[in-house]
Amino acid sequence: MTKGGMESVEVFTSEGKGRGLKAQKEFLPGDVIFAEPAYAAVVFDSLTHVICHTCFKRQERLHRCGQCKFAYYCDRTCQRAAWLNHKNECSAIKRHGKAPTENIRLAARILWKIEREGSGLAEGCLVSIDDLQNHVDSFGEEEKKDLRTDVESFLEFWPPQSQQFGVQFISHIFGVISCNGFTLSDQRGLQAVGVGIFPNLCQANHDCWPNCTVIFNNGNHEAVRSMFHTQMRIELRALSKISPGDELTVSYVDFLNVSEERRKQLKKQYYFDCACEHCKKQIKDDLMLAVKEGESKPSAEMVKEVIQFSKDTLEKINKARMEGLYHEVVKLCRECLKKQEPVLGDTNIYLLRILSIASEVLSYLQMFEEAADYAKRMVDGYMKIYHPNNAQLGMAVMRAGVTHWHAGLIEAGHGLICKAYAILLITHGPSHPITKDLEVMRVQTEMELRMFQQNEFMYYKMREAALKNQKIQVMPEPSNETSPSLFHKKE
């Protein structure tokens, strides 16, 4: 079954998994298998005034909707593009007196679209909203209670003059949002800023070692509006060679966790038991739990003790980060590494988590040499664990490259930036803002490296002068979240 722009994929029944997507032709790493605009999408409650409600880009100055005083846009182009989806919402917010939560707003946008177009197959969709999984039957008591609250709030917000829907169908929509809401990120792809529903993407099944990745593209509003590539959309991109007839899979969770933990997370959030090859055979679990080898191999008791210490430290670190106590974070990381280093192997996930936090926070504090050392060890570990074309690996290598550059380690910095660029070309594509940023860095570090190789002394003199005149680029403040996960699950 294919539909507008979706000729290269078909929906099929996957054994033990329900529906899935299958390739109709061959794809190579980096190919866009399909692009899909959102069926409906909203900005998170906490960011409504700093993110454009049309393209989800973070902007300094936004135009506010003069009617409801709630929605914000980059410019008139974004405001005009939003009107079809915002019109009903605008008058409902005015009538209600305030905007409801993101969940209610997203459900309302979906139902207004159904009111306009019917609930059958929308243009370019392989499945209708009616047919999407809602998993309401699998909800626990707490989730059912939240669902009832959402339905009640929705009914208070929903205008009497709009088409009326039954409680069961409204519950179905909330179930769909809960299981299939896709996380939208800002233009740099570093912060989760909203949630959207993409019916075709919902058909892609999970695999811990997938052959595809999903990237959110905010579109390009400077280009001619009518061209499809200017639209906000998700892109399903191939990570490895895919043959006709192969199932297309994506990963719903970060791979950097032992198989048992990933399976627990998938069961809790998405209500299925992962039976992928990596989970069944516990592939790479040994690396993620590696301990020091050699004559003084630590005892099982000591390993257990250090892992418990690492878990406790991670909790303290989270608390200190929430309070912005970054020097305290560094102190905790150093103490933890001192305990971990004689006991845990280089690819142990508890060691890698501490190295990642330490390098990020030290970079922010401009202690670049120590940060670079930790970043290098983190990347070496990641390379042995992640799929070579994993987006999270690409972002980590990029951060490590920038940290090395700041530390004046130009050769290592350039090497890491080139490595990151090769990964992000596949996962994000050449036109994504983050790939473009990397391309600029790659060219700059290449030029600096040439200068360094010709005359090291002169290079350091010039660099010193340049850094004195130009305020050193401060690293972004460390965030408390890892990079946005694929699907947005209400905790």
N, C-alpha and C positions, 0 to 999 in steps of 0.2 A: 504493500500500500504506500503510494507516494503522493505528495502534494506540493504545490508551489514552492520552489526553492529547496525542496527536500528529496529531489530525485535520486540522490546518491545513498539514501538509507531506506530501510523498510522495517515496519513493526512486525515482530514474530513472537511466538510463544516459546519462552526459554524454559527448559526443563527445570522444575523445582523453583523457578524464580518468577513465574508469571510472564508478563510482557517484557520484551527487550527490544533493542535496536540492532540491526544487522547491516553491514556494509554491502552496497550493491556494486562497488567497483574498488580498484586498488587505491590505497592512500599511502603517502610517504610521510616521514616525520615532519611536522610543521604545517601540513596541509590543513586547510579549514574544511571540515566535513560538512558542517552547516552553520549558518548564523541565524539567530532567532530573536526578534524583538520581544519585549515582555508583553504577556497577555494583560498584566496589571502589575504596578509596582508603587511602593511608597518609601519615603525617607523615614529613618528611625525617629522616634519622638524626641530624643535628646539632641538631634542635629537639624531639626526642621528649618532653623534660621541661618545655617551656615552652608547648606548643601542645596544645589539647584534641584527643584522637584521634577524637572524634565530629564536632564542628562546626568544627574547625580554627581556632578563635579563640585569640588570644594572651591568656593570663590571668596575673594575679599569682600566685594560689595555686591549685594544681590538686590533685585527689584522685588518689592513685596506686592502681592495681589491687593489692589485697592478695595476690593469688595469684602473678602473674608479676613483680610489682614493675617492670614495664616501661611499661605503658600509663598515661596520665594523662587525667583528665577534669575538666570545669568543675565538675560536681556529680553527684548521683545520677541526675538525669534523663538526662544525657549517658551516664553509665555503663550505665544500663539499656538505653538505645537502642543501645549498642554491643555488647551481649552476644552477639547472634546471630552477628555477624562476628568477635568477639574470642574466643569460647569455644574454638574449635580452636587458634587462635594462642596463647592463654594456656597451654594444656597443652603445646603443642609447644615454646614458649620454655622452660618449666620443665624439660621432658625434655632439651632441647638444651643447657641451661645458660646460654645467652645469646640475645639477639635477633639475627637476621641483618640484612643490609642492607635498605634500603627496597625495592630491586628484588625481592629474594627474598620479602619480606613481602607485596608487592603481588601477585606471581605466586601465592603460597600462598593469599591471600584470594580471588583469582579462581577457583582450582581447588577450594577448599572450597565456594564458591558453586555451581560446576558439580556438585560431589558432591551438594549438597543439592537442586539444582533441575534438573540436566541441562544440556546445552550448547545446547539449542534456544533459541527466542526467549524471553527473559525478559519479564516483564510490562512493558508500556510501551516495549519496544525494537523498533525497525524492523528490526534485523539481529541475528544471533546472534554470540557471541564467536568461534565457528568461522569465520564469514565475514569477520571484520575483516582488513585488510591486515597482513602481518607484514614484508614486504620482506627476509626473511632471505636470499633469493637475491642481493640487491644488496649485502649486507654486504661490507666490505673485510676484509683479513686481521686487522687489529687488532680489529674489531668481532666477527669470528667467534671470536677467542680469548676476548674478554670474555664472549661468549655461552656458550662451553663452560665457563668458570669459573663463571658464574651457574648453569648447569644442574647442575654438580657440587655447588655449595653448596646448591642447592635440594634435591637428593636426600639430602644429609646432614641437612637440617632437616625434611624431609617425614616425618611419622610413619608407621610400618609399618602401623598399624591403619586409616589413611585409605585411600580408593580410590587405586589406583596408576595413574599415567598414563605413556604411552610418552614416550621422549626427544624424539621428533619433535613431539608435541603440546605438551610443556613448552617446547620451543624456539619453537614458534608463539606461545605466550603471552608469552614474553620479547620476541619480535619486535613483537608488538602493543603492549607497554608502551613499547618503544623509539620506535615511530613515532607512537603515539596517546596516550601519557600526557599528560594535561592538567594544567597547573600550577595548584595551588590556592593562594590567598593568604589572609592573615589578614583580620580584619574591616575593616581600613582599606584593604585592597587594595594595600598598598604593599610588602609583602614576600612572596616565594614561600615557602610553608611545607610543601607536600606535593605529592603527585601522585595523580591518579585516572584511572579509565577511564570514559568516557561514550560508549557505543556509538552513540547517535543523532548526537551532535556529530561523531563521527569521519567521518560521511557528508558533512559540509559541505566542499566543495572550497575551495581557496585562491584569492584574488584580491588583488593588491596594493592595489586600491581597492575594498574589499568593500562589500556593501549591508547587512551584519550585523556585530554585535560580540558577543563572549561575555563575560559577567561572572559571577564566582563569588559566590554569595550564601550566607553561612554559616548562614542560617535564624534563627529567633527562638524560642529554647527557653522564653521566658517565656510565650508564647502556648500555647493548648491543643495538646498534642502531636499529636493526631489530625488537625489541619488541615494540608493539604499545604504551605501557605506557611511552615510552621515548619521544614520540612526543609532540610537543607543541599542545595544544588543548583547547577547552572549555569543561566543564562538566555541564550537566543539572542535578541538584541534587534535590531530593524530600525534602520538608520542613515539610510535614505532611503525614499522611497515605493517599495513593492514591489507589482507587479501579479501576479494569478494566472498561474501558468505560468513566472514568473521563477525562475532558479536562485538559491539562497541561498548566499552566499559569505562567508567570513571570511578575515582575513589571519593567516597563520602567523608572519609576521615584521614587525618595525617598518618602516614605510614610509620612515623617514629614512635612506635609503641609495640610491645610484644603482642603476638597474635591473640593471646587470651584477653588482653586489655582491649584490643581493637574490637574483638567479637562482642565483649560486654557492652562497649560503647554503641556499637551498631544495633545490638538487640534493644538497648534502652531507648535509643533515639529513633530508630527506623523499624523496629519490630521484626527483624529477621536474623537468622543464624547464618553467618558468613561461612560459605563452603568453598572459598577460593583456594587455589593451589597453595598460596603462601600461608594461609591459616591452617589448612589440613596438614601440611608437612612442616609447619612451624619454621618456615624458611627465614633465615636471618635472626631468629630469636637468640641463637647462640652468640652472635655478634653483639646484639643489644644488651646481653647480660654477661658479656665477657669479663673475666677476672685476670689479674696479672699472672702470667706464666713464669716458669723458671724454677730455680731451686727453692726460693722462699715463697712458694705458692701459698696464698692466704687460706686459712681454714674456712669451712662453710659458715662457722659461727661468726667469724670476723666479717665475712662478706655480708651476712645478714645484718650485722650491727651497722656497717657503713651505709648500706642501702636505707636502713631506717633513719639514720642520721641525715642522709641526703633528703629524704622525704620531709622530715621535720624542718630542715633548713629551707627547703623550697617554700614551705608555708610561711616561715618568718620573712623570707625574701618578698613574697607577694604582699604581705602586710606592710613592709617597709616601702615597697614601690608605690602602693596605694597612697601612702603618706608623703611620697616624694623624698624619702630619706635615702638618697642615692649613695652617699658615702657609707651608710650602714649596710646597704646592699653589697657593696664592694667588700667590706669587712667580712660579711657572712660568706660570700663566695670564696674568698681567700682561705678562710678557716675550713670550709667544706672541701676545697681542692686538696688541702694539706692532708686531710683524712682519706680522701678518695684515691690520690695518686699511687700510694704503695699497694693498693688493694684492687682497684677496678681497671679493666682493660681499656685501651684507647677508644673503643667503639661502644663502651657501655653507655646506655641512654641517660643514666643519672649523672655521669661525668659530663656528657655532651650538653645536657640541659644547663648545668652550672657554667660551663665554658661559654655557652651562647649568651646567657644573662650577663656574665662578667664582661665579655667583649663589648656588648651593646652599651652597658652602663658606663664602662670606662671610656668608651669613645665619646659618649655624651659629656663626660667630665673632662674631655680633652687629654686623657692620659693614654695617648695613642700607642706608645711602644708596648706597654703591658697588654693593652687591648688587642694589638696585632698578634701577639704571641698566642693568646687564647683563641682568637679568631682562626688562626692557621690550624691549630689542633682540632677545633670544632669542625672545620671544613674537611680536614683529612678523615675524620670519623664519618661525617655525613656521606662522603664520596663512596665509602665502603658499604653503606646501608641503603641509601636512596636509589631509585631508578635514575640512570644517568640524565634523563630528560625530565626531571621533576621540577616544577615551578618553585617549590619551597627551597630546594637545593640551589637553584639559580639565584634566588633572592639572597640566600645566606652567603653564597660565594661573592655576590656583588657587594654586600656590606663589608665582607672581609677585605675585598680589594680596595674599597674606599678607605677603610681603616689603615691598611698598609701604606696607602698613598700619603695619608695624613701623618703617619709615623716617619715619613721620608724614606720608606723602603720601596723605592720606585720599581725595581725589577720584579719583586714578588707582587706588588700592587698591580702592575700592568698585566702580569700573567693571570692573576685572579679575575681581573676585569674582562680580559679576553675570554676566559673560560665561562664566566657568567653570561657574557654576550651571546656565546654559542648556544647556551641552554635557553635563554629567553627569546632568541630568534625563533625557536621551535615552539615554546610554550605560550609566548605572547604575540609573536609576529613582529615584523620590522616597523609597523606604523604605531605600535603601542607607545604611549609617552615614556614608560619606563625603559623600553628598549632604545628609544631615541636618546634619552639621557645617557644611557650606557655607551651608545655609539660616540657621543661627544667626549665622554670620559676616556674612551678607548683611544681616540685620535689624540687627545691631549697627553695622555700618559705615554703614548708611543713617541710623541715629539720630545717629551721630557727625557725619556729613556735614551733616545739617540744623543741628546745633548749630554746626558750623564756618562754615556759610554765614550764620548769624544773627550770630555774634560770634566772629571768628577769634581775637582776643586771649584771650578767656575760654576758648575751646576748648583752646588750647595750655596755659593755666594748669591747667585741670582734668585734661588728659591727663598733664601732668607730675606732678601730685599722685597721680593714679591709678597711674601706673607706679612711683612711689616706694613706694607702699603695697603694691603687688601685684608679686610677683616676675615679671619679664618672661618671657613664655612663650618658652622656648628652643626653637629649631628642632630637629627631630630630627637626630641625628648623620648626616652624609652616608653613604649606603650605597655599596658598590662596584658594585652591580648596577643596571642600569636597571630600570624597573618590570617585573614578572614577564612573561616572554614567554608566548604562548598555550600552546604545547605544551612539555612538559618533555622535553628531549633530554639523555640522559646524555652528557656531553662525554668 
